[in-house]
Amino acid sequence: MSPVTRGQDRPIFVIGCPRSGTTLLQLMLHSHPRIAVPPETRFLVPAYYSRRKYGDMRLPGNRRALAEWIATGRETKFRELGLDRAGYVAEATEGPGSLGSVIGTVFRDYAARFGKPRWGDKRPSYFKHVDILLRLFPDAQFVHLIRDGRDCVASLKEMPWYHLSSFHAMANWAEAIDFGRRTAARLPAGSYHELRYEDLTAEPERELQRLCGFLGEEYDPAMCEPRHVAEVAVPAHKVWHSNTHGEVTTARSGSWSQRLDPWEISLCETVLGERLTTAGYALSGAPRAPKEQVNAYKTVAAKRRGARWKKLNRDRVNRLREPGPVAALLTEGQRRLAGLPVPVGVTPAGTCG
């Protein structure tokens, strides 16, 4: 276990395939006395891709325009954070002149609402945007939660908001696994931690102690009772997260055998088999899927990969003409990486206050 670091304020991002248990992990982290992780928002990645529209964040008027969109936009979900809109806009306008600072101020304010010094953010699709998150928050830590791909596919099929095919669900899980492994190889030491949903629900204290060691925080037993914060950190309209209001349970692990059709089990194990076994999941021995289904999966995966590369290449071009500073300047680590002094009153990590 890593030593506990006093004054730790690095952002924490929870990533993983949708329906892999990231909401449960969000609540466990939010139960920690020093960490706040809000309900899912919808402004971070769109704000990054719209950065040319808002211009140089060193100009207060541009910071105000972006902050007002975050605070009032119909799709940003700012209203679910319980923050004062005018107060946030004013703080972001008066704060450091960078894109990440305007965005990060939302999460810092959310943590302050609970009297906590450290914030996290959870959105499963962030696994596709780790590079962007590091540009915005260069001192970030990433926690990748992995769940049996067959359970993820089964759960996605049942969601009212998921309208794609089982082929897409399988490709989504494969992408999450692949992105996670590539990310782990690229990130600096102490920036990436991986754990399995099945282990987290079976041995929550053990897994959360390991996670806290990675984060540089003291483990707190309240993390094993996340249901106590579910009403605060999970919006009531998200009925598909109703399980988070109960005890931590292993009841859903392995339920794919009853929830998937036989052809889906065969296809999962044919196209995801190597990834499943590498992650520690045993195969059922289902017969190999027919060629036409395998080809249909490969077609879907290729289209998803092509769309992702197009967006990545557009962003590479945009990076050549940045409208202003991107990296946040809110934490000790961010300011040190930018060559700026730590403000008076901030206790350097690893020292006593």
Secondary structure, DSSP 8 states (H G I E B T S, - for coil): -----TT----EEEE-STTSSHHHHHHHHHTSTTEE--S--S-HHHHHHTHHHH--TTSHHHHHHHHHHHHH-TTS-GGGG---HHHHHHHHHHS-SSHHHHHHHHHHHHHHHTT-SEEEEE-GGGGGGHHHHHHH-TT-EEEEEE--HHHHHHHHHT-TT--S-HHHHHHHHHHHHHHHHHHHHHS-TTSEEEEEHHHHHHSHHHHHHHHHHHHT----GGGG-GGGGHHHHS-TT-GGGGGGGS----TTTTTHHHHS-HHHHHHHHHHSHHHHHHTT----------HHHHHHHHHHHHHHHHHHHHHHHHHHHHGGG-SS--S---SHHHHHHTT----TT---TTS--
